[in-house]
Amino acid sequence: MAPDAAFPHFPRLPTEIRILIWNLAISVDSSPSIHFFSVFNPSDDQEWAAMNQHAVAATTRILRGVAAPRLGKNSRLHSWTWSNPSAYLRDSGL
């Protein structure tokens, strides 16, 4: 979603209020962050069948695919949001 689609009047707010909003939205945690995801072989029919519903939309059936991470080491379930400690979820409000 484009930033102006969520609140199209944001640019019209006084500068002081926009700065306050940005300061609240931006993470001040300077510790290293990581993104979790699964890598799979989309040219393998069995892997494609198991992973394509969790894959990034731009994934094509060549080279490597990127999909939602597993919910646990031994889990067959995948989710972009549930039980996922990725930095992109923490900062997704931007």
C-alpha positions, 0 to 999 in steps of 0.5 A: 500500500502506498503511504498516501493511500493509507492517509492521503492527507498526511502531507498536509499536516503541519511539519511538527506533527509529521515529524512526531508521527515519523519519530513514533513509527521509526524503530529506534532499536539499533540492534541487528535485525534479521528476516526469516524466509524459506528458500525452495526449488520451484522447478521441482514439482513436489516442492512447488506444490508444497510451497507455491501458496506461501511463495512471494508473488513474483516467484517463477518456476526457475532457480530458487523461490522465496516463501514464508518461513516455517513455524518451527524446525520440524513443522510443515506449516508456513506463515509470514506473520504467525510466530515469525520474529522477522524485522519486516514485521516489526517495522511494517508500519512504515 
